[in-house]
């Protein structure tokens, strides 16, 4: 049986494509969590070691590496990155559009 599959162009932000109101913030949080997870994997840290470094419970580490966006504020994710030895720089710049957007980049 053949079924037609509909394709839709992506905006580049899955959360926007799914209709979330705060799509930019969610994408930024997802990228912050991805960066934290990369550091944890590169250093081969255990959940207990991560919990100690970040001053959180081990159960929260599990939620973090599973990408539970709603469990963590952007402020906490930034604090986690600095606790893991990363500098976090926030840049505010002009935009030609009516409203700005939030992005996270890794250098």
C-alpha positions as CSV (number, residue, x, y, z in Angstrom):
1,X,0.0,0.0,0.0
2,X,1.4,3.4,-1.0
3,X,0.9,6.4,1.1
4,X,1.6,10.0,0.2
5,X,3.9,11.7,2.6
6,X,3.6,15.4,3.1
7,X,6.8,17.4,3.5
8,X,6.9,20.9,5.0
9,X,9.9,23.3,5.0
10,X,11.5,23.8,8.4
11,X,12.0,27.2,9.9
12,X,15.3,25.9,11.4
13,X,13.8,25.8,14.8
14,X,11.9,22.6,15.6
15,X,10.1,24.3,18.5
16,X,8.8,27.0,16.2
17,X,7.7,24.4,13.7
18,X,5.8,22.6,16.5
19,X,4.1,25.9,17.4
20,X,5.7,26.6,20.8
21,X,5.3,30.3,21.9
22,X,8.8,30.5,23.4
23,X,10.5,28.6,20.6
24,X,13.7,30.7,20.6
25,X,14.2,30.3,24.3
26,X,13.6,26.5,24.1
27,X,16.1,26.2,21.2
28,X,18.6,28.2,23.2
29,X,18.1,26.0,26.3
30,X,18.4,22.9,24.1
31,X,21.8,24.1,22.8
32,X,23.0,25.0,26.3
33,X,22.1,21.5,27.4
34,X,23.8,20.0,24.4
35,X,27.0,21.9,25.3
36,X,26.8,20.7,28.9
37,X,26.3,17.1,27.7
38,X,29.3,17.3,25.4
39,X,31.5,18.4,28.3
40,X,30.2,15.6,30.5
41,X,30.9,13.0,27.8
42,X,34.3,14.4,26.9
43,X,35.4,14.3,30.5
44,X,33.8,10.9,31.1
45,X,32.2,12.2,34.3
46,X,29.8,10.0,36.3
47,X,26.4,11.3,37.3
48,X,27.7,11.6,40.9
49,X,30.7,13.7,39.8
50,X,28.5,16.0,37.7
51,X,26.0,16.4,40.6
52,X,28.9,17.4,42.9
53,X,30.3,19.9,40.3
54,X,26.9,21.5,39.5
55,X,25.6,21.3,43.1
56,X,22.5,19.5,42.1
57,X,21.0,16.1,42.9
58,X,22.0,13.0,40.8
59,X,18.4,12.7,39.7
60,X,18.6,16.2,38.2
61,X,21.7,15.2,36.3
62,X,19.7,12.4,34.7
63,X,17.0,14.9,33.7
64,X,19.7,17.3,32.4
65,X,21.4,14.8,30.1
66,X,18.0,13.6,28.9
67,X,17.3,17.1,27.7
68,X,14.4,18.0,30.0
69,X,14.2,21.6,29.0
70,X,11.4,22.6,31.3
71,X,13.2,21.4,34.4
72,X,16.0,24.0,34.1
73,X,16.1,27.7,33.7
74,X,18.4,29.4,31.3
75,X,20.2,31.0,34.3
76,X,20.8,27.5,35.8
77,X,22.2,26.2,32.5
78,X,24.6,29.1,32.3
79,X,25.7,28.5,35.9
80,X,26.3,24.8,35.1
81,X,28.5,25.8,32.1
82,X,30.6,28.1,34.2
83,X,30.8,25.4,36.9
84,X,32.2,23.1,34.2
85,X,34.9,25.7,33.4
86,X,33.3,27.4,30.4
87,X,33.0,31.2,29.9
88,X,29.5,32.3,28.8
89,X,29.2,35.6,26.9
90,X,25.9,37.2,26.3
91,X,25.8,39.7,23.4
92,X,23.0,42.2,22.8
93,X,22.8,43.6,19.3
94,X,20.5,45.6,17.1
95,X,18.1,43.8,14.7
96,X,16.4,45.0,11.6
97,X,13.2,43.2,12.5
98,X,10.5,44.3,14.9
99,X,11.3,41.7,17.6
100,X,14.7,40.1,18.3
101,X,15.5,36.5,18.8
102,X,17.7,34.4,21.2
103,X,20.5,32.3,19.8
104,X,23.3,30.3,21.3
105,X,26.6,29.8,19.5
106,X,29.7,27.8,20.5
107,X,33.1,29.2,19.7
